[in-house]
């Protein structure tokens, strides 16, 4: 498996368009030692130059254009992108589907709950059905491996399987109460475990951190690419003066008792990489104590363009 | 009035992510004399460094970051962007509203019909209501000037007025039949006439070209920034082998009998600029006969970053 990070920030990106926090101000002024980042977007390839997108970020058009391996072959519409796998219905996971509306047959893998949110109360996504053949939705069931074929015509890539892993969490605030009542909450947010050639890659850009299932999958993987939205539980409350804590928003903070670093401290032999870092996270500053603490604990921090082989 | 073009292409941009047409292939290969273009996005400023966005393109985050005058003042969330005026509910006019979801109070001006499409059958846009105060929707009625204040607190910019102009056209295909039946079609697609200090600017990035109203407003303006999606009526049909004509899609083609150039040939004293050019339009090639014909007829072609004073 080849894993490519096209975007590494949380929703809004870094810097965020309307934010005047210390990190955003300093990166705009060119005085922060760190990198600008588009919103979290990952692609995975198993064979034959075909790619699956993990979520569809709001910056997806820009991300595709900046990485030439995603350009179509000359004189055709033969994009190497064959499908998208969604981990939630959050805006920053799904908005980019609308970038893909240009009459392109694609497969979208999602839980039934996420699919219902998009297709039953967001008519914009009908633009995806104009393709010939139209976009096809495939269901992901918790714990059930699915062959995510990289090239359905040739049957290549059949060795790549994806399993939806329950991580806790809730459907986004924007979902209507009427629909929410009819959706099983375990379908709201999932992690993805990919297996190919005896290797495992676990992806959870939104990690509420409830239950033990996510930790088992992360600990048994060769590569874990995990949610790094917030450094502390009260990070946004302190910046805004009010609002929800990290845990209330469905993000296990990195630091503190029972935070991600704490929960992972006894795990061995897993390449551990952080993604989906919010603009307020002090670790974005490469000279910060938080950044140093992450590196000392054996974590890498994903950057736009980073590639990993599993 | 200062008018700034942040994006100048039609939906999908140039190049388009999955397109292997001659224009897209050549711009990717660096052998087309022309410019890459993000999706159509215009901003207008009347006073005090505050800006109104005309539509909200899918590329809006990238466009804001690339133009430093839209960055917030240091240490605050005081974005100079105070509102958005929508001309239709097309994906490429509205998707960018989701880029603006970061808890920012804003005013969105739209016809009641466009507002209903977004708020009644697209729950994603509820993310805009999290701001304190939440995003405020203001109705545009055809033919009725509205003061689009640049700074509602101080009352500055009160001299800038916007009038919705009927241009024909239909609601997008994605809108449900049930809602469509209840919406007046004249609210589907509008042009915008701005007046300040005795000057007029007319904006119509989607110009079906029906009726005479649009032509009167365009002809009487100091600056007309108009739909240049397609060069010929059958342009997309020839590229794809099937599909709708330009006119059937709600775009008056530039060339041919009764096309935009033909209809505008006797108009004098209007600065005329083209925007919303589709990736298939031959005029994107600056060495093409189409491009030469446009320039010979007195038209300019908008590029990303272009600024105009009216």
Interface residues (C-beta under 8 A of the other chain):
Chain A: X11 X12 X13 X15 X16 X17 X18 X19 X20 X24 X25 X28 X29 X36 X58 X59 X60 X61 X62 X64 X65 X68 X70 X71 X72 X73 X74 X75 X76 X77 X78 X79 X81 X91 X95 X98 X99 X100 X101 X102 X103 X104 X117 X121 X122 X123 X124 X125 X126 X127 X130 X172 X173 X174 X175 X176 X240
Chain B: X11 X12 X13 X15 X16 X17 X18 X19 X20 X24 X25 X28 X29 X36 X58 X59 X60 X61 X62 X64 X65 X68 X70 X71 X72 X73 X74 X75 X76 X77 X78 X79 X81 X91 X95 X98 X99 X100 X101 X102 X103 X104 X117 X121 X122 X123 X124 X125 X126 X127 X130 X172 X173 X174 X175 X176 X240
